[in-house]
Amino acid sequence: MVIVFETNVQTSRQANLVIQELITCYPELKINFDLEDCDKILRIEGEEIKAVDISAAVQVLGYNCKELPY
């Protein structure tokens, strides 16, 4: 399963911070950013993913995070 989110993360440093936090909470997931995309895409891949939990975890760090429709 893959879920894609639109974020307001701007730099690779910010992206790495978010990735490290998410990996701490969800070590079984594959997580990456596409900061070249206009939506600053956060892509999460794994067996069981709850978009609301991912979005909430990113928002706690101070960034917007909205699931994009398929």
C-alpha positions, 0 to 999 in steps of 0.5 A: 500500500502506498499513500501520498501526502501534500506537505509544506516541507521546504528543505531536505533538512526539514524532510529528514527531520520528518522522516526520522520522526516517522521512522521512530514511530513506524519503523516498518514503513518506507518513507521518502519526500519529493521536494521537487514536486510542487506539492512537496510530496511525502510518500509512505509505503507499507502493509498497514498505514493509517493516513490520519496517524501519519498526518497527525504525526507530521502536523505535531512537528509543525508542518501541513500534511494532507493525504492526496486522492488516488 
